Amino acid sequence: MSAPHTTALICASLAYDNIMLFRDRFSNHILPDKMHMLNVSFLVEDLRREFGGCAGNIAYNLQLLRPGTALPMSTVGHDFAPYSEWIRQQGISQKYISIIQDSYTAQAYITTDLDDNQITAFHAGAMNYAHRNPIQSTADMQIGLIGPDGKQGMLEHAGQLAANDIPFLFDPGQGTPMFDGAELCTLLDQATWVAANDYEWQLIEQRTGLSLSQAATRVQGIFITRGAGGSLVRERKAEYLVPALAGRNIVDPTGCGDAYRAGLLHGLLEGMDLQSCARIATLLGGIKIEHRGTQNHRFDMQQLQELHHAHFGMPLP
């Protein structure tokens, strides 16, 4: 086992998620033969505003696992005060959060109908200026994560971590389509580990021309999540399938992937083998889906110990 790390710089977005429920079906209000002149309005009775963004979600989960470890790094807008107060209450560092005064914090507006169809609008806002917040010192960070953010910021932050020999997890998420094959190859060469869902990984393979086995020679490990199908862990000469938790009450899958990433960071910070990292990550994802929103669940190490033993038949590493 390698020497454990102690802190994780999480370079990704912070955002407000505005979640609305339309108590009807979109199909009852959208005329197929009028799609070329669409003009519809949905009266929503339920509205929630949640704290979100990958940096915030990952940091929240990592703080529950190991307080004082998470260092979220993001650019936010002049409307960030409520989120800032929430982060302060959780005891999470805001040292690397930078305010862009003439922008709004990134915002998602999600409307869901009774068939679970969704219409989403996303305003990137201050996220587009992530490159204005460079990594200037790495003295207090031992590991990093590059997640969905402004494209230029993701490229520059990855280069800055690599230049300072800081190992990092590359997690492009919904930002994957922004990059061409050459850019993705560079990011793979700079990264130490990669995490993606099944669709994102297929896109990476398509754009780089690399197979999973070829990509695995460029990094120390690849984690591919497959929802109810669990997750695949690929090392250079080995491959493991970690099953998802069975029998969970799925309330809201939003943020499940971010919880999983926090579990990976915890394991990597502890110097665990990659299969053990994925097991812990699976536990966090399974806990999160049973709660609404991305930062409303709680757990402790005793709960994780019991869940790990029940699901994997072994004690928590």
N, C-alpha and C positions, 0 to 999 in steps of 0.2 A: 504494500500500500504506500502511495506517495505521501509526502508531507502535506498536511491539511492547509488550506487557505483560510482566510478569516473574513474578507469583505468582497462584495461583488458589485461592480459598476454596471447598472442596467440602463443601457442607452436605447430608449424607445419613447413612445408617445405617452402623454398624459391627456385625458380627454373627458368631457362630459357626455354621458349617454342619456339621451332623452327618449324614453321608451313609452310608446302609446299603444293602447289596445282598441281596435275598431270592432265593436260587437256586431259584426255582420260579415259578409263575404265580399271581397273586392270584385268577384265575378258578377255579383248582382248589380254593380254600378259601372262596370266598364263594358261598353258595347264593342264587340270584336270588329264590326264593320266601320267603327269610328276611331280606330286606333291612330289614324293619321291626323286626327284633330282632337286629341285627348284633352279634356278639361273637366277634371273631377275634384270633388272635395269630400273628405271623410270626417264626420263628426266623431271625435274620440272622447270617451267618457273617463278613461283611466290614463293618467300621465304620471310617470316616475322619472326623476332625474337622478341618475346614479353616477358615482365616481368611477371612471374607467381609464382606458388606455393601457397598453401592454406594460409600460414601465410601472404604472401605479398598481396594476393587478398583480404583477410578479412580485413587486416589493412588499405588497400587503401580505401575501402568502409566505414569503421568505422571512418577514418579520415575525410571523407567528411561530415559525420553525426555529429561528435563531435570531433573537432580538439584536439589533445594532449592526447586522450584517449587510442589509440592503442599502445601496446608494443609487437611487433613481436619478437619471440624467436626462433632462428634457427641456424644451422651450415651451413656455406657456404664455397666455395673454393677460391683458389687464383685468380680466374677470376671474382670475384664479383664486381670489381670497377664500371663498368657501372650501375649495379643494385643499388649499394650503392649511387651513385650520384642521381639516380632517386628517391630513398627513401628520400634522403636529400631534394630534390626539393619539395617533397610532405609534408615536415614538420613532417615526422614520426620518432619516436625515433629508434635508432639503438643500444641502450644500451645493449640489450640481444642477439645481433647477434654475433656469434663467427666464426672466420675464421680458417679453417683447411688448412694449407698451402700446404700440399702435395696432395690435392684433388681438383677436379673440383666441382663447384656448380652443384646441381642436374639439369639434362637436359632432356627434352622430345623432340623427333623428330617425328612429325606427318605429314604423307602424306595422302592427301584426293583426291579421284578421282571424276569424274563428276557425279557419282551415290551417292556421299557422303559416300562411303566406306572409311574406314581409316586403315592405317597400322602405328602402333606406336611403337617406341623403347624408353625405358626410362633408363637413367643412374642415379642411386641414388647418387653416388659421396659422397659429404660431408654430405648428409642427413643421411647416415649410422652411423655417429658419433654424433648424437644428444645427446647421453648419456654423451658425454664429456662436455656438456654445462649444468650443473645442476642448479636448482633453489636454489641459495644460500641465498637469502634474499627475503622476501615477503613484505617488508615495504612499497613499492610504488605500490602495486597491490591489488585490492579488489575482482577481479573475474578472472577466467581463462578459456582457451579453450585448449583441447587436440585434435589436428587434425592429419592428415596423416603425418608421419615422420618415422625415424628409429624405429623399433619395441622396442628395449631396451630403447630408449629415451622416447617413449610414455608411457611405463610402469613405468619408474622411475619418469618422470615428474608428472604423475597422482598421484603416491604415495607421492611425495613431496608436491603437492598442498593439498592433503587430510590431510597429517600430520600437515600442517600449518592452517587447517580449512579455506582454500580458496575455496569457491564454484566454480565449473567449469562445463562447457559444454563439454561432451564427443562426439566427431565428428570423428569417425574412417575412414569414407570415403572409398577411394580405398584401404586403409590399413586394412580393416576389415578381409579379408581372412588370414592375418598373425596370427590371434589369435585363440586359441582353446577355447572350452566352459568354462573351468575353469578361464582362463585369462579374458574372456569377463565378466563373473560373478563378478570377483574382480573389474574390471573397472566400472561396473554398480553400485556396492556398494560404490565405492569411489566418483563417479560423483554425481552432483546435478541435471543436466539435460542431455538429450541425443538427438542428431540430426543425422538423417540418411535418405537416400532415400529409396524407397520401396524395391529395391533389397537388399540393405545392411541390412535393418531391417529383411527381411526374412532370411538372412544368420545368423544374430544374434540369431533369434528365433530357427533356426535349430541347431546351435552349442551349445546354452545354454540349450535348452529344455524348455525355458520360453515362455509363451504366452505374448501377449501385456499387458493384464490385470495383469499378475504376475510380469512382468518387471516394470510396473508402480508403484508397491508397494515399489520398491527399490530406486526410484528417485522422484524428485518433478514434473518432466514433460518430455514428449517424443514428439519430432517433427519429423514427417515422411513426406518427400516431395514426390509428385507423378506427377511431371511435369505439364502437362496441366490440370491434375486432382486436382491441388491445393495441400494443405498440411493438414495432420491430426495432431491435438494437443491432446495428451492424458495426463490427470492428473490422480491422484489416483482414483477419484470418478466421473470424468467427461470427456467428449470427444467432440471435436469440429472439424468441417471441414471448413477450410479457402480457398475460391476459388482462383484460379490463376487469374491474370489480363487478361481480354478478349481483343481481337483485337490488340494484340501487333505484330509488324513487327519483326519476328524472323530472326535476322542476324547471330548470333553466340551464342549458348547456353553455350559455355565453360565459366566457372567461375560463372554461375548463382547460383549454390549452395553456393559458397563462399560469394557472395553478400547477399544471404538469411541469412547466419550465422552472417554476420555483423549486419543485422537488428535485429536478435535475441539478440546479445550482447548489442546493443543499448537499446532495451526494458528492458533487464534484469538489465542493469546499471541504468536505470531510475526507476526500481522497479515496472514496469508494470505487469499486469496479463499476463498469457502466451498466451491467444488468441490475445491480443493487440500486443504482441511481434511478433507473426506470421503474423499479418496483415502488420506491417511495413516491416518485412522480405520479404513478398510477393511483396511489392512495389519495393524494391531494386532489387530483381531477375527480375522483369518485365522490369525495366529500363535497366539492364545490357544486356539482350538478344537482345536489339536493336542496339548493338554496337559490332564491331569486337574487339577481344582480351579481356583480363580480367581487364585491368586497363586503359582503354581509354575513359570511360564514365564520365560524370559529372552530378551533380544534387545539388539542394539546398533545404533548409527546406520549402521554399514557394512552390516549385514544389511538394514536398512530401505532403504538406497540401492539395493542390488542387487535387492531384491524389487520396489521401486517401478518401477525401470527395466524389469524383466522383465514386470511385469503391465500397466503403463500406458504403456510405451514412451517414457518421459521421465525425466530425473533428478529426484531429490527436491528440492522447492523450497528 
